[in-house]
Amino acid sequence: MNKAMQVYDLLSDYFGPTGWWPAESKFEMMVGALLMSQTSWRNVERAIQNLKGRNVLSPVSIANAGLETLTRLVRPAGLYRSKPRRLRDFSKHVVSETGGDVDAFLRREPRALRDELLSLDGVGAETADSILLYAAGVKVFIVDAYTRRIGKRVGLFDFDNYAKVQAFFRKMVVGGMRVYREYHALIVKLAKEICRLRPRCDVCPLAGICDFAKTEKAGMRPPKKSARPLRT
C-alpha cells in the first residue's frame, strides 16, 4: 500500500465517516463552496440558513434578489462586499445557461464545466473542484491549504503547485467517488483538530508515518520559513 492510502486508512479508522458535504441539494453545495473562501464552515452555515429562511436558496431567486438583501443574508460568511455580488452573478450565469436547472448545468462534460466555472468571478480551482466533486459527481481531488500542509508534513510531496499536488493524489489514491470525497473531508478534519499550525503530534493518528512528527519526537524540528499563513 502506498503512503497516500496509508494516510487515508489511518484517518478513516480514527475519525470514522465524516458525512461531508452537508447539504439538502446540489445548489446548496454549490453555494457553500462559493461562500467558503476565507471563513469557517460555521459562518457559511449561518449564511445558508439565512437564505433558506427567506426562501431564496435557488438560482432564480438569488439571481433576482437585490444586492442589499443578499448582502444582509450572507454577511456571516464574510467578504460582504464581494461574496453577495459573486453569488448573484454565479446564479445569473446558471439561469442564463440552463434556465436555473442545476442538474442540466452540472451534466456538462467535466473539463468544459471546470473551465466554465473558472471563468466566473471569484471561482478558483479549489471552489471549482469542490463543485465538481460534491455537486456534479466528478472524481477530482480538491487541493487546499490543509492538503498542502498535511501532505508536506507527512512527506507525501514537497511542492505547492495545485496541478502537481492534484496529479499526485490522482495517481496514488485508489478508489471511487466515496474515497475522494472522504479523503478531502478527513484532511480538513485532521487539519482543524490536530495538524494545526502548531500541531498536536502526540495525539495524531499519522504520527507513526509522518516525517514532521518524527523530527518533533527526535527534537529536530526544522527552522520555520517565512511563508504565507495557512488557514487554521
C-alpha positions in Angstrom: 0.0 0.0 0.0 1.4 3.4 -0.9 1.8 6.1 1.7 -1.1 8.2 0.5 -3.5 5.3 1.0 -1.9 4.7 4.4 -2.9 8.2 5.3 -6.4 7.7 4.2 -6.9 4.4 6.1 -5.4 5.8 9.3 -7.6 8.9 9.2 -10.7 6.8 8.3 -10.1 4.5 11.2 -9.5 7.4 13.6 -12.3 9.7 12.6 -14.9 7.4 11.1 -17.3 8.5 8.4 -17.5 12.3 8.0 -20.8 12.7 6.3 -19.4 15.6 4.2 -20.7 17.6 2.3 -23.7 18.5 4.5 -26.4 19.9 2.2 -30.0 19.3 1.1 -29.5 20.0 -2.6 -26.7 20.3 -5.2 -27.3 24.0 -5.4 -26.8 24.3 -1.6 -23.5 22.5 -2.0 -22.5 25.0 -4.8 -23.5 28.0 -2.6 -21.5 26.6 0.3 -18.4 26.2 -2.0 -18.8 29.7 -3.2 -19.1 31.2 0.3 -16.2 29.1 1.9 -13.4 31.4 0.9 -11.6 32.9 3.9 -14.1 31.8 6.5 -15.3 28.9 8.6 -18.0 26.4 7.8 -20.0 27.5 10.8 -20.2 31.0 9.2 -21.2 29.5 5.9 -23.9 27.5 7.6 -25.3 30.7 9.1 -25.4 32.4 5.7 -27.1 29.4 4.1 -29.7 29.2 6.9 -30.4 32.9 6.3 -31.0 32.2 2.6 -33.3 29.3 3.4 -35.2 31.4 5.9 -36.0 33.9 3.2 -36.8 31.1 0.7 -34.2 32.3 -1.8 -31.9 29.4 -1.9 -32.3 28.7 -5.7 -30.5 30.1 -8.8 -33.6 32.1 -9.9 -34.3 33.6 -6.5 -30.7 34.6 -5.9 -30.4 35.9 -9.5 -33.4 38.1 -8.9 -32.6 39.2 -5.4 -31.5 42.7 -4.6 -27.8 43.1 -3.8 -28.6 44.8 -0.5 -30.8 41.9 0.6 -28.2 39.3 -0.4 -25.5 41.3 1.4 -27.6 41.2 4.6 -28.3 37.4 4.3 -24.8 36.2 3.5 -22.9 38.7 5.7 -22.0 35.9 8.3 -19.7 34.4 5.6 -17.6 37.5 5.5 -16.2 39.4 2.5 -19.6 41.1 2.3 -18.5 43.5 -0.4 -17.6 40.7 -2.9 -19.4 37.5 -2.0 -23.0 38.7 -2.4 -22.2 40.1 -5.9 -20.3 37.0 -6.9 -23.1 34.7 -5.6 -25.7 36.7 -7.6 -23.6 36.7 -10.7 -23.0 33.0 -10.4 -26.7 32.4 -10.1 -27.4 34.6 -13.1 -25.0 32.6 -15.1 -26.7 29.3 -14.2 -30.1 30.9 -15.1 -28.8 32.2 -18.4 -27.3 28.9 -19.4 -30.0 26.4 -18.3 -32.9 28.5 -17.0 -31.9 27.7 -13.4 -31.8 23.9 -14.0 -28.9 22.9 -11.7 -28.8 19.3 -12.9 -28.6 20.3 -16.5 -25.8 22.8 -15.6 -23.8 20.1 -13.8 -24.3 17.5 -16.5 -21.8 19.1 -18.9 -18.6 17.5 -19.9 -16.3 17.7 -16.8 -13.4 19.6 -18.4 -15.7 22.1 -20.1 -17.7 22.6 -16.9 -14.5 23.2 -14.9 -13.2 25.7 -17.4 -16.6 27.5 -17.4 -16.6 27.6 -13.6 -13.1 29.0 -13.5 -14.1 31.8 -16.0 -16.6 33.2 -13.4 -15.5 35.9 -11.0 -14.5 34.6 -7.6 -14.3 30.9 -8.6 -10.8 29.5 -8.2 -9.5 26.0 -8.7 -10.4 24.8 -5.2 -14.0 26.2 -5.5 -14.5 24.7 -8.9 -13.2 21.3 -7.9 -15.4 21.3 -4.8 -18.4 21.9 -7.0 -17.3 19.2 -9.4 -16.6 16.6 -6.7 -19.6 17.1 -4.4 -22.3 18.6 -6.6 -21.5 17.3 -10.1 -20.2 13.9 -9.0 -16.9 14.2 -10.9 -14.0 12.3 -9.4 -11.4 15.1 -8.9 -9.2 15.7 -5.9 -9.6 19.0 -4.1 -6.4 20.8 -3.1 -6.5 23.4 -0.4 -4.1 24.8 2.2 -4.8 21.9 4.5 -3.9 19.4 1.8 -0.6 21.1 1.2 0.2 21.4 4.9 -0.5 17.8 5.7 0.9 16.4 2.5 4.2 18.2 3.1 4.4 17.4 6.8 3.7 13.7 6.3 6.2 13.5 3.5 3.9 12.8 0.5 5.4 15.6 -1.6 7.5 18.8 -1.3 5.7 21.1 -3.7 2.8 23.6 -3.5 1.6 23.8 -7.1 -2.1 23.0 -7.3 -1.9 20.9 -10.5 1.1 18.9 -9.3 -0.5 18.1 -5.9 -3.7 17.1 -7.6 -1.9 14.9 -10.1 -0.1 13.2 -7.2 -3.3 12.2 -5.5 -4.9 11.2 -8.8 -2.1 8.8 -9.3 -1.9 7.5 -5.7 -5.4 7.4 -4.4 -7.1 4.1 -5.1 -10.9 4.1 -5.0 -14.0 5.8 -6.4 -16.1 8.8 -5.6 -16.7 8.0 -2.0 -12.9 7.7 -1.3 -12.2 11.0 -3.0 -14.9 12.8 -1.0 -14.0 11.2 2.3 -10.3 11.8 1.8 -10.8 15.6 1.4 -13.1 15.7 4.4 -10.7 13.7 6.6 -7.8 16.0 5.7 -9.9 19.1 6.7 -10.9 17.4 9.9 -7.3 16.5 10.8 -6.0 20.0 9.9 -8.6 21.7 12.1 -8.5 19.4 15.1 -4.9 18.1 15.3 -2.5 19.1 12.5 -2.7 22.9 13.1 -0.1 25.5 12.6 1.2 24.2 16.0 0.5 20.5 15.5 -0.5 18.1 18.3 1.7 15.3 17.1 1.3 13.4 20.4 -2.3 12.6 19.6 -2.1 12.4 15.8 -3.1 9.1 14.1 -0.5 9.8 11.4 2.4 10.2 13.8 3.9 6.8 13.0 4.3 7.6 9.3 4.7 11.4 9.5 8.2 12.9 8.7 7.4 16.0 10.7 6.2 14.1 13.7 9.4 12.1 13.7 11.6 15.2 13.7 9.5 16.6 16.5 10.0 13.4 18.6 13.7 13.5 18.0 13.9 17.2 18.9 15.0 18.2 15.4 12.2 20.4 14.4 13.3 22.3 11.2 13.5 26.1 11.4 10.5 28.0 10.3 10.5 29.5 6.9 8.7 32.8 6.1 5.5 31.8 4.3 2.0 33.0 3.7 -0.1 31.9 6.7 -2.3 28.9 6.2 -5.9 28.6 7.4 -6.3 27.2 10.9 
